[in-house]
Amino acid sequence: MPYYDFMILIGVSLNQTALDWDGNLERILFSLDFIKEKFSFDNTAKVVLFPELTISGYGCEDGFLMSYTKTKSLENLYLIINHTKQLPNTLVFVGLPFYMRGNLYNTMAAIYSGELLAIVPKSYLAGEGIHYEPRWFVPYKANWKRIQHEIYKKEFGFYFGQGIFEFANIRMVIEICEDSWVVHRPSLRFYGHDLDLILNPSASHFALGKHNIRKNIAITISQYQYSYYLSVNLLGNEAGKAIYDGSILLSLNGKMLYENERFSFSDVVIRSFNLDFREVHNKRDRIYSRRNDRKKTKQIEILKIPLLSQKRPIFEATIQTEETKIKNENFILIDYSHVSQLPLIENQHQNEYQEFLDAERLGLFDYLRKTQNQGFTISLSGGADSSVCAILVYQMVRKAVIEMGIKNFLKKSKLPISLEDFSSLTEEEQIKSLMPKVLHTIYQKTKQNSEQTFLLANELAEEIQSDHFNLDIQNVFEFLMDHLEKTFSIQFDWEKHDLILQNLQSRIRSPIVWTLANLTHSILLTTSNRSEASVGYSTMDGDTSGGLAPIAGVDKPFLLGFLEFISKYTDKYTKPIKTAQKIANQPPSAELRPLEKKQTDEKDLMPYPLLAMIEKLAIEELLSPEEIKTKLLNYKTKKLPQIQYSLPYFEKFLIVLENISESQLDNYINTFFRLWQQSQWKRERFAISFHIDSYNVDPRGWFRYPVISKAPKIKKNN
């Protein structure tokens, strides 16, 4: 007889690419083939959960509206359905955009032994921040009904809507990503129907600190339902801006049972669990309040799925603890073990700098290989921002070589580099030899640049082994000034033409560094940060030049803190960068004015910790200038708890605030809003940036704002 109350639960995290129909399908089928190979006993119930929108990719944007997307999604669904004929007693959930009767739905298809059983649509759409799901999809909250549809002309048809699956005496429901974030989640509607398992396929983008929220959701829902809860997230830089951590979470009754190591460079990560539900059933039946609730619930149609084999498995033979890898070295595939033997990975990121490092490494690696470029180019100034970008590329290369091996790194990135050059080298020697081929840096010096930044740029380039150049462009600057003076009949003067001359220097550097990027077939990284973007402290077609802005999603104080962190931090992939601390110790400066003027960013703007806090209150919390002033003054007078923000720079912000008068504060707040309003046109033209923090200022991805507007301000008292 079939073995009931026992299940092999398999979570699959994939590194997909938006609209990559062949590649996405290949990774799905590869995963199913692996599952078939490793879980061959026929009479054991197996449930396989893929992430949200696995077939198409999550970040298709308006590509979701193209008829081609609807057609290819269904074509690939057919191929997956047919492939599952080889998987006995295996219920597979895979995500796709599904078009029906004039509406497009974000759905999970339930497939069993070559049959489409149901299409489960998303009930709640994500429509804030970087999400625009309501632009493409329609939510659907009704219980499922059996339908006939032209895409699947079976006599039975299939179910569409929300409902309960019962498989091997185990009841389960689907909550697609955002569905688990709301109060009236789908599983709540089925409370009292003895849910054993809640499945949460996700495309939940990375943001600093967000993973802890997702863990709390898993813990809370499993406790409320007294059930297992499995969440599987997408992996990698899937469409350019959002980064997915590839997390797989398993919880039971308010306890986290398993959490995997996130941000893998692999294409496929598989985690499986041998689960015995008898204990869950017995303990839940003892809870009197649940028995009482059960009497009050409405009847609902349950889709019962039969086990097809009559042979009882040898349970002990399925328990294994070792990790295995198959021949295709592009993938990491983790074999199964009993849930009681799984290692719970807690506190793998002790602070936000570690999370930032891991997310950036994965984002840069995927952007490099998926755009088929051959490296990165950076205009290395010796300052904080360009140094962070260079360090991130270095740490990315380190992790790629250590995690995958040099052979797989070269194969996956498709860099035109011969493996023979590295065959006799140690791992550290491989990294050292690889860096000049992947990262190209250049310091472009004028009389306005200090000797200190020149030395620091070269010291950093030496430490990370970039392909580095030094170029004195003072003669080019003077040549252009001379010709422009003759052309426009004007005599340039630093007192009268300060901004013009600053911008001219910055723009001279752009074609030179672009040339280096073109010569090396590499991506030019824009080194602007979020603080600069907010107030327009940048030169268009100068320091904003580039195709990718990896740090535009975080503020300046965070980056200064990261430099201090990375000067000491080490793990199995990371090597400390000694020069980073020296760079962090400098007062940030654009170095575009004569040295005797002692230009610094904070003289031009305001103290960075204050700027970052005003930005957060204005852009993330949407407060007016007066409301921001009130809140800041309450912090100063300690009327608000100083632990409200867990920002790395919060203590520095309080110190800065303590030494600022009320009139200065008015001026700084007004300055921020004036510069914000004036700079919107710049933000519209900035390079593609990664979403890293809980918010960003990218108008194409998070915060839309009119190009023409009037800046609000604090009015002075009469």
Secondary structure by P-SEA (a helix, b strand, c coil): cccccccbbbbbbbbccccaaaaaaaaaaaaaaaaaaccccccbbbbbbbccccccccccccccccaaaaaaaaaaaaaaaaaacccccbbbbbbbbcccccccccbbbbbccccccbbbbbccccccccccccccbbbbcccccccccccccccbbbbcccccccccccccccccccccccccccccccccccccbbbbbcccccccaaaaaaaaaaaaaaaaacbbbbbbbbbccccccccccbbbbbbccccccccccccccccbbbbbbbccaaaaaaaaaacaaaaaaaaaccbbbbbccccccccccccccccccbbbbcccccbbbbbbcccccccccccccccaaaaaaaaaaaaaaaaaaaacccbbbbccccccaaaaaaaaaaaaaaaaaaaccaaaaaaaacccccccccccccaaaaaaaaccccbbbbbbbcccccaaaaaaaaaaaaaaccbbbbbbaaaaaaaaaaaaaaaacbbbbccccaaaaaaaaaaaaaaaaaaaaaaacbbbbbcccaaaaaaccccccccccccccccccccaaaaaaaaaaaccccccccccccaaaaaaaccccccccccccccccccccccaaaaaaaaaacccccccaaaaaaaaaaaaacccccccccccaaaaaaaaaaaccaaaaaaaaaaaaaaaaacaaaaaccccccccccccccccccbbbbcbbbbbbbbbcc
